[in-house]
Amino acid sequence: MTACGLLRGHAYGLEEAREVAGRRLLRLRNPWGRGEWTGAWADGSGEWTEELLAALQYEFADDGALSAVARSLLRGWRAAARRAVRSTRP
């Protein structure tokens, strides 16, 4: 496990990518549902505001989900695979 709580050699699913308040945020989920991100934008961290929580419909929970600024999150990974998916949101 990394210092920020990510599991090494493990896949995470991308649930959402949005730009909110000038920040490009990614919401990822550990399919095992365990292990919590402890870096910037971790659940309960100082980066969150009530407005951002409401805009992203995000709730803090020990569920393997994490949100982070795209650039800082991806910097720590050696490889990332991506696949285009369509949003089900209007």
A tleap script that builds the chain and sets N, CA, C and O, in Angstrom:
source leaprc.protein.ff14SB
mol = sequence {
  NMET THR ALA CYS GLY LEU LEU ARG GLY HIE
  ALA TYR GLY LEU GLU GLU ALA ARG GLU VAL
  ALA GLY ARG ARG LEU LEU ARG LEU ARG ASN
  PRO TRP GLY ARG GLY GLU TRP THR GLY ALA
  TRP ALA ASP GLY SER GLY GLU TRP THR GLU
  GLU LEU LEU ALA ALA LEU GLN TYR GLU PHE
  ALA ASP ASP GLY ALA LEU SER ALA VAL ALA
  ARG SER LEU LEU ARG GLY TRP ARG ALA ALA
  ALA ARG ARG ALA VAL ARG SER THR ARG CPRO
}
set mol.1.N position { 0.850 -1.177 0.000 }
set mol.1.CA position { 0.000 0.000 0.000 }
set mol.1.C position { 0.892 1.237 0.000 }
set mol.1.O position { 1.918 1.278 0.680 }
set mol.2.N position { 0.488 2.243 -0.772 }
set mol.2.CA position { 1.268 3.482 -0.826 }
set mol.2.C position { 1.003 4.321 0.422 }
set mol.2.O position { 0.095 4.031 1.201 }
set mol.3.N position { 1.808 5.360 0.595 }
set mol.3.CA position { 1.637 6.255 1.741 }
set mol.3.C position { 0.279 6.950 1.722 }
set mol.3.O position { -0.222 7.366 2.767 }
set mol.4.N position { -0.318 7.076 0.534 }
set mol.4.CA position { -1.624 7.744 0.414 }
set mol.4.C position { -2.798 6.774 0.441 }
set mol.4.O position { -3.937 7.185 0.217 }
set mol.5.N position { -2.549 5.501 0.710 }
set mol.5.CA position { -3.631 4.548 0.875 }
set mol.5.C position { -4.042 3.778 -0.365 }
set mol.5.O position { -5.006 3.014 -0.313 }
set mol.6.N position { -3.338 3.955 -1.489 }
set mol.6.CA position { -3.659 3.188 -2.692 }
set mol.6.C position { -2.988 1.822 -2.623 }
set mol.6.O position { -1.874 1.694 -2.117 }
set mol.7.N position { -3.661 0.822 -3.126 }
set mol.7.CA position { -3.092 -0.519 -3.174 }
set mol.7.C position { -2.199 -0.639 -4.405 }
set mol.7.O position { -2.614 -0.283 -5.508 }
set mol.8.N position { -0.988 -1.133 -4.227 }
set mol.8.CA position { -0.051 -1.289 -5.348 }
set mol.8.C position { -0.500 -2.437 -6.250 }
set mol.8.O position { -0.984 -3.463 -5.771 }
set mol.9.N position { -0.332 -2.253 -7.557 }
set mol.9.CA position { -0.655 -3.291 -8.510 }
set mol.9.C position { -2.142 -3.632 -8.559 }
set mol.9.O position { -2.515 -4.757 -8.890 }
set mol.10.N position { -2.970 -2.678 -8.237 }
set mol.10.CA position { -4.406 -2.915 -8.127 }
set mol.10.C position { -5.156 -2.005 -9.097 }
set mol.10.O position { -4.721 -0.883 -9.358 }
set mol.11.N position { -6.262 -2.474 -9.622 }
set mol.11.CA position { -7.073 -1.684 -10.542 }
set mol.11.C position { -8.126 -0.885 -9.777 }
set mol.11.O position { -8.691 -1.365 -8.794 }
set mol.12.N position { -8.375 0.308 -10.228 }
set mol.12.CA position { -9.426 1.168 -9.688 }
set mol.12.C position { -10.337 1.554 -10.848 }
set mol.12.O position { -9.861 1.828 -11.950 }
set mol.13.N position { -11.618 1.576 -10.605 }
set mol.13.CA position { -12.565 1.980 -11.635 }
set mol.13.C position { -12.828 3.473 -11.576 }
set mol.13.O position { -13.000 4.036 -10.494 }
set mol.14.N position { -12.861 4.107 -12.722 }
set mol.14.CA position { -13.185 5.532 -12.805 }
set mol.14.C position { -14.698 5.683 -12.849 }
set mol.14.O position { -15.350 5.222 -13.786 }
set mol.15.N position { -15.245 6.324 -11.840 }
set mol.15.CA position { -16.681 6.541 -11.775 }
set mol.15.C position { -17.092 7.871 -12.387 }
set mol.15.O position { -18.166 7.991 -12.976 }
set mol.16.N position { -16.234 8.861 -12.241 }
set mol.16.CA position { -16.622 10.190 -12.708 }
set mol.16.C position { -15.389 11.067 -12.863 }
set mol.16.O position { -14.435 10.967 -12.092 }
set mol.17.N position { -15.426 11.923 -13.867 }
set mol.17.CA position { -14.409 12.953 -14.074 }
set mol.17.C position { -15.157 14.250 -14.324 }
set mol.17.O position { -15.929 14.358 -15.277 }
set mol.18.N position { -14.928 15.229 -13.470 }
set mol.18.CA position { -15.649 16.506 -13.598 }
set mol.18.C position { -14.736 17.662 -13.279 }
set mol.18.O position { -13.765 17.534 -12.533 }
set mol.19.N position { -15.071 18.792 -13.862 }
set mol.19.CA position { -14.401 20.030 -13.500 }
set mol.19.C position { -15.374 20.836 -12.659 }
set mol.19.O position { -16.464 21.186 -13.110 }
set mol.20.N position { -14.966 21.123 -11.442 }
set mol.20.CA position { -15.797 21.866 -10.499 }
set mol.20.C position { -14.927 22.935 -9.859 }
set mol.20.O position { -13.838 22.649 -9.362 }
set mol.21.N position { -15.411 24.156 -9.875 }
set mol.21.CA position { -14.692 25.282 -9.269 }
set mol.21.C position { -13.247 25.361 -9.774 }
set mol.21.O position { -12.328 25.633 -9.001 }
set mol.22.N position { -13.055 25.120 -11.079 }
set mol.22.CA position { -11.731 25.228 -11.676 }
set mol.22.C position { -10.804 24.063 -11.396 }
set mol.22.O position { -9.621 24.128 -11.730 }
set mol.23.N position { -11.307 23.004 -10.794 }
set mol.23.CA position { -10.476 21.835 -10.486 }
set mol.23.C position { -10.988 20.626 -11.258 }
set mol.23.O position { -12.192 20.378 -11.309 }
set mol.24.N position { -10.078 19.883 -11.852 }
set mol.24.CA position { -10.443 18.638 -12.541 }
set mol.24.C position { -10.341 17.506 -11.534 }
set mol.24.O position { -9.248 17.112 -11.128 }
set mol.25.N position { -11.485 16.993 -11.142 }
set mol.25.CA position { -11.535 15.956 -10.119 }
set mol.25.C position { -11.899 14.612 -10.722 }
set mol.25.O position { -12.723 14.528 -11.633 }
set mol.26.N position { -11.284 13.574 -10.210 }
set mol.26.CA position { -11.608 12.206 -10.573 }
set mol.26.C position { -12.220 11.519 -9.370 }
set mol.26.O position { -11.772 11.711 -8.239 }
set mol.27.N position { -13.241 10.721 -9.614 }
set mol.27.CA position { -13.780 9.868 -8.561 }
set mol.27.C position { -13.504 8.430 -8.976 }
set mol.27.O position { -14.011 7.953 -9.991 }
set mol.28.N position { -12.699 7.753 -8.180 }
set mol.28.CA position { -12.326 6.366 -8.436 }
set mol.28.C position { -12.897 5.476 -7.346 }
set mol.28.O position { -13.231 5.936 -6.254 }
set mol.29.N position { -13.003 4.194 -7.666 }
set mol.29.CA position { -13.457 3.241 -6.657 }
set mol.29.C position { -12.596 1.990 -6.720 }
set mol.29.O position { -12.304 1.454 -7.789 }
set mol.30.N position { -12.205 1.551 -5.541 }
set mol.30.CA position { -11.536 0.272 -5.384 }
set mol.30.C position { -12.634 -0.786 -5.417 }
set mol.30.O position { -13.491 -0.793 -4.533 }
set mol.31.N position { -12.638 -1.680 -6.404 }
set mol.31.CA position { -13.723 -2.651 -6.481 }
set mol.31.C position { -13.805 -3.578 -5.270 }
set mol.31.O position { -14.852 -4.178 -5.029 }
set mol.32.N position { -12.739 -3.702 -4.521 }
set mol.32.CA position { -12.786 -4.509 -3.300 }
set mol.32.C position { -13.489 -3.767 -2.173 }
set mol.32.O position { -13.921 -4.375 -1.193 }
set mol.33.N position { -13.602 -2.436 -2.318 }
set mol.33.CA position { -14.300 -1.636 -1.316 }
set mol.33.C position { -13.540 -1.448 -0.025 }
set mol.33.O position { -14.138 -1.138 1.005 }
set mol.34.N position { -12.242 -1.629 -0.060 }
set mol.34.CA position { -11.468 -1.402 1.157 }
set mol.34.C position { -10.172 -0.673 0.816 }
set mol.34.O position { -9.687 -0.726 -0.315 }
set mol.35.N position { -9.631 0.000 1.808 }
set mol.35.CA position { -8.456 0.827 1.589 }
set mol.35.C position { -8.902 2.227 1.219 }
set mol.35.O position { -9.545 2.421 0.188 }
set mol.36.N position { -8.577 3.182 2.030 }
set mol.36.CA position { -9.034 4.549 1.805 }
set mol.36.C position { -7.872 5.473 1.465 }
set mol.36.O position { -6.815 5.431 2.095 }
set mol.37.N position { -8.090 6.295 0.471 }
set mol.37.CA position { -7.164 7.355 0.060 }
set mol.37.C position { -6.955 8.291 1.230 }
set mol.37.O position { -7.915 8.672 1.899 }
set mol.38.N position { -5.707 8.666 1.487 }
set mol.38.CA position { -5.405 9.577 2.592 }
set mol.38.C position { -4.722 10.856 2.117 }
set mol.38.O position { -4.322 11.684 2.935 }
set mol.39.N position { -4.586 11.022 0.807 }
set mol.39.CA position { -3.955 12.218 0.260 }
set mol.39.C position { -4.929 13.384 0.204 }
set mol.39.O position { -5.995 13.361 0.818 }
set mol.40.N position { -4.530 14.414 -0.557 }
set mol.40.CA position { -5.401 15.573 -0.739 }
set mol.40.C position { -6.751 15.112 -1.278 }
set mol.40.O position { -6.809 14.212 -2.116 }
set mol.41.N position { -7.811 15.708 -0.815 }
set mol.41.CA position { -9.182 15.382 -1.189 }
set mol.41.C position { -9.669 14.071 -0.581 }
set mol.41.O position { -10.703 13.552 -1.001 }
set mol.42.N position { -8.959 13.531 0.387 }
set mol.42.CA position { -9.449 12.341 1.081 }
set mol.42.C position { -10.723 12.702 1.838 }
set mol.42.O position { -10.976 13.874 2.117 }
set mol.43.N position { -11.512 11.704 2.163 }
set mol.43.CA position { -12.729 11.950 2.945 }
set mol.43.C position { -12.382 12.729 4.211 }
set mol.43.O position { -11.501 12.333 4.974 }
set mol.44.N position { -13.076 13.825 4.420 }
set mol.44.CA position { -12.877 14.643 5.609 }
set mol.44.C position { -11.719 15.622 5.538 }
set mol.44.O position { -11.477 16.346 6.504 }
set mol.45.N position { -10.988 15.671 4.416 }
set mol.45.CA position { -9.840 16.577 4.331 }
set mol.45.C position { -10.297 18.022 4.149 }
set mol.45.O position { -11.451 18.284 3.810 }
set mol.46.N position { -9.391 18.936 4.375 }
set mol.46.CA position { -9.699 20.363 4.335 }
set mol.46.C position { -10.034 20.920 2.965 }
set mol.46.O position { -10.551 22.034 2.871 }
set mol.47.N position { -9.754 20.179 1.895 }
set mol.47.CA position { -10.053 20.671 0.554 }
set mol.47.C position { -11.555 20.740 0.277 }
set mol.47.O position { -12.005 21.549 -0.534 }
set mol.48.N position { -12.316 19.899 0.944 }
set mol.48.CA position { -13.764 19.830 0.697 }
set mol.48.C position { -14.501 21.012 1.311 }
set mol.48.O position { -14.190 21.452 2.418 }
set mol.49.N position { -15.482 21.516 0.572 }
set mol.49.CA position { -16.393 22.523 1.101 }
set mol.49.C position { -17.804 21.957 0.980 }
set mol.49.O position { -18.032 20.998 0.242 }
set mol.50.N position { -18.728 22.538 1.689 }
set mol.50.CA position { -20.129 22.088 1.598 }
set mol.50.C position { -20.645 22.231 0.162 }
set mol.50.O position { -21.418 21.400 -0.316 }
set mol.51.N position { -20.206 23.299 -0.518 }
set mol.51.CA position { -20.649 23.531 -1.892 }
set mol.51.C position { -20.141 22.433 -2.831 }
set mol.51.O position { -20.892 21.941 -3.674 }
set mol.52.N position { -18.870 22.050 -2.687 }
set mol.52.CA position { -18.322 20.987 -3.535 }
set mol.52.C position { -18.972 19.643 -3.239 }
set mol.52.O position { -19.271 18.880 -4.157 }
set mol.53.N position { -19.191 19.352 -1.961 }
set mol.53.CA position { -19.856 18.096 -1.605 }
set mol.53.C position { -21.235 18.018 -2.244 }
set mol.53.O position { -21.626 16.972 -2.762 }
set mol.54.N position { -21.970 19.122 -2.208 }
set mol.54.CA position { -23.310 19.146 -2.788 }
set mol.54.C position { -23.246 19.045 -4.319 }
set mol.54.O position { -24.023 18.306 -4.923 }
set mol.55.N position { -22.328 19.781 -4.939 }
set mol.55.CA position { -22.225 19.778 -6.400 }
set mol.55.C position { -21.868 18.393 -6.937 }
set mol.55.O position { -22.343 17.994 -8.000 }
set mol.56.N position { -21.030 17.661 -6.197 }
set mol.56.CA position { -20.606 16.332 -6.636 }
set mol.56.C position { -21.464 15.215 -6.048 }
set mol.56.O position { -21.275 14.043 -6.375 }
set mol.57.N position { -22.396 15.578 -5.190 }
set mol.57.CA position { -23.236 14.587 -4.502 }
set mol.57.C position { -22.358 13.521 -3.849 }
set mol.57.O position { -22.585 12.321 -4.004 }
set mol.58.N position { -21.353 13.991 -3.117 }
set mol.58.CA position { -20.354 13.110 -2.509 }
set mol.58.C position { -20.575 13.041 -1.011 }
set mol.58.O position { -20.839 14.056 -0.367 }
set mol.59.N position { -20.468 11.852 -0.464 }
set mol.59.CA position { -20.575 11.644 0.976 }
set mol.59.C position { -19.354 10.877 1.449 }
set mol.59.O position { -18.872 9.973 0.765 }
set mol.60.N position { -18.857 11.240 2.620 }
set mol.60.CA position { -17.719 10.539 3.185 }
set mol.60.C position { -18.161 9.162 3.668 }
set mol.60.O position { -19.168 9.038 4.365 }
set mol.61.N position { -17.414 8.135 3.300 }
set mol.61.CA position { -17.735 6.776 3.735 }
set mol.61.C position { -16.505 5.898 3.547 }
set mol.61.O position { -15.660 6.183 2.698 }
set mol.62.N position { -16.402 4.848 4.326 }
set mol.62.CA position { -15.328 3.871 4.196 }
set mol.62.C position { -15.778 2.830 3.180 }
set mol.62.O position { -16.150 1.713 3.538 }
set mol.63.N position { -15.737 3.219 1.886 }
set mol.63.CA position { -16.313 2.386 0.833 }
set mol.63.C position { -15.370 2.139 -0.334 }
set mol.63.O position { -15.773 1.570 -1.349 }
set mol.64.N position { -14.122 2.560 -0.199 }
set mol.64.CA position { -13.166 2.359 -1.280 }
set mol.64.C position { -13.248 3.403 -2.379 }
set mol.64.O position { -12.499 3.328 -3.353 }
set mol.65.N position { -14.147 4.382 -2.242 }
set mol.65.CA position { -14.249 5.452 -3.236 }
set mol.65.C position { -13.312 6.584 -2.850 }
set mol.65.O position { -13.078 6.836 -1.668 }
set mol.66.N position { -12.784 7.257 -3.849 }
set mol.66.CA position { -11.920 8.394 -3.571 }
set mol.66.C position { -12.087 9.437 -4.640 }
set mol.66.O position { -12.393 9.128 -5.791 }
set mol.67.N position { -11.885 10.670 -4.252 }
set mol.67.CA position { -11.849 11.779 -5.194 }
set mol.67.C position { -10.515 12.469 -5.023 }
set mol.67.O position { -9.990 12.571 -3.914 }
set mol.68.N position { -9.974 12.937 -6.125 }
set mol.68.CA position { -8.690 13.627 -6.066 }
set mol.68.C position { -8.542 14.497 -7.299 }
set mol.68.O position { -9.199 14.267 -8.314 }
set mol.69.N position { -7.683 15.489 -7.209 }
set mol.69.CA position { -7.361 16.309 -8.366 }
set mol.69.C position { -6.599 15.421 -9.341 }
set mol.69.O position { -5.627 14.765 -8.965 }
set mol.70.N position { -7.039 15.404 -10.579 }
set mol.70.CA position { -6.515 14.470 -11.578 }
set mol.70.C position { -4.993 14.507 -11.669 }
set mol.70.O position { -4.349 13.458 -11.642 }
set mol.71.N position { -4.423 15.670 -11.774 }
set mol.71.CA position { -2.976 15.777 -11.973 }
set mol.71.C position { -2.180 15.185 -10.808 }
set mol.71.O position { -1.210 14.462 -11.034 }
set mol.72.N position { -2.569 15.477 -9.584 }
set mol.72.CA position { -1.810 14.976 -8.441 }
set mol.72.C position { -2.008 13.479 -8.251 }
set mol.72.O position { -1.077 12.780 -7.851 }
set mol.73.N position { -3.200 12.980 -8.530 }
set mol.73.CA position { -3.449 11.554 -8.376 }
set mol.73.C position { -2.669 10.742 -9.403 }
set mol.73.O position { -2.022 9.756 -9.049 }
set mol.74.N position { -2.724 11.142 -10.657 }
set mol.74.CA position { -2.074 10.382 -11.715 }
set mol.74.C position { -0.557 10.465 -11.670 }
set mol.74.O position { 0.121 9.602 -12.228 }
set mol.75.N position { -0.016 11.474 -11.026 }
set mol.75.CA position { 1.431 11.640 -10.934 }
set mol.75.C position { 2.094 10.448 -10.246 }
set mol.75.O position { 3.227 10.096 -10.574 }
set mol.76.N position { 1.404 9.832 -9.306 }
set mol.76.CA position { 1.993 8.736 -8.547 }
set mol.76.C position { 1.881 7.376 -9.208 }
set mol.76.O position { 2.373 6.391 -8.657 }
set mol.77.N position { 1.253 7.289 -10.367 }
set mol.77.CA position { 1.065 5.990 -11.018 }
set mol.77.C position { 2.032 5.829 -12.177 }
set mol.77.O position { 2.307 6.782 -12.906 }
set mol.78.N position { 2.547 4.618 -12.341 }
set mol.78.CA position { 3.442 4.337 -13.462 }
set mol.78.C position { 2.661 4.056 -14.733 }
set mol.78.O position { 3.140 4.348 -15.828 }
set mol.79.N position { 1.469 3.494 -14.606 }
set mol.79.CA position { 0.684 3.144 -15.785 }
set mol.79.C position { -0.791 3.358 -15.497 }
set mol.79.O position { -1.260 3.161 -14.376 }
set mol.80.N position { -1.496 3.757 -16.513 }
set mol.80.CA position { -2.945 3.908 -16.405 }
set mol.80.C position { -3.551 3.512 -17.744 }
set mol.80.O position { -3.096 3.952 -18.800 }
set mol.81.N position { -4.557 2.696 -17.687 }
set mol.81.CA position { -5.287 2.325 -18.900 }
set mol.81.C position { -6.606 3.062 -18.861 }
set mol.81.O position { -7.184 3.256 -17.792 }
set mol.82.N position { -7.080 3.470 -20.012 }
set mol.82.CA position { -8.348 4.191 -20.026 }
set mol.82.C position { -9.224 3.656 -21.134 }
set mol.82.O position { -8.754 3.128 -22.142 }
set mol.83.N position { -10.486 3.807 -20.917 }
set mol.83.CA position { -11.468 3.370 -21.892 }
set mol.83.C position { -12.624 4.361 -21.840 }
set mol.83.O position { -13.089 4.728 -20.761 }
set mol.84.N position { -13.078 4.784 -22.992 }
set mol.84.CA position { -14.175 5.746 -23.058 }
set mol.84.C position { -15.485 5.063 -22.693 }
set mol.84.O position { -15.775 3.958 -23.152 }
set mol.85.N position { -16.263 5.730 -21.868 }
set mol.85.CA position { -17.592 5.244 -21.528 }
set mol.85.C position { -18.557 6.407 -21.649 }
set mol.85.O position { -18.160 7.570 -21.568 }
set mol.86.N position { -19.797 6.094 -21.840 }
set mol.86.CA position { -20.808 7.151 -21.937 }
set mol.86.C position { -21.432 7.398 -20.590 }
set mol.86.O position { -21.671 6.472 -19.815 }
set mol.87.N position { -21.686 8.634 -20.328 }
set mol.87.CA position { -22.333 9.011 -19.075 }
set mol.87.C position { -23.827 8.674 -19.146 }
set mol.87.O position { -24.465 8.808 -20.190 }
set mol.88.N position { -24.353 8.239 -18.021 }
set mol.88.CA position { -25.791 8.003 -17.934 }
set mol.88.C position { -26.498 9.211 -17.346 }
set mol.88.O position { -27.720 9.203 -17.194 }
set mol.89.N position { -25.748 10.240 -17.017 }
set mol.89.CA position { -26.325 11.453 -16.446 }
set mol.89.C position { -26.777 12.379 -17.558 }
set mol.89.O position { -26.136 12.452 -18.607 }
set mol.90.N position { -27.875 13.088 -17.339 }
set mol.90.CA position { -28.368 14.025 -18.373 }
set mol.90.C position { -27.438 15.199 -18.579 }
set mol.90.O position { -27.713 16.066 -19.408 }
savepdb mol mol.pdb
quit
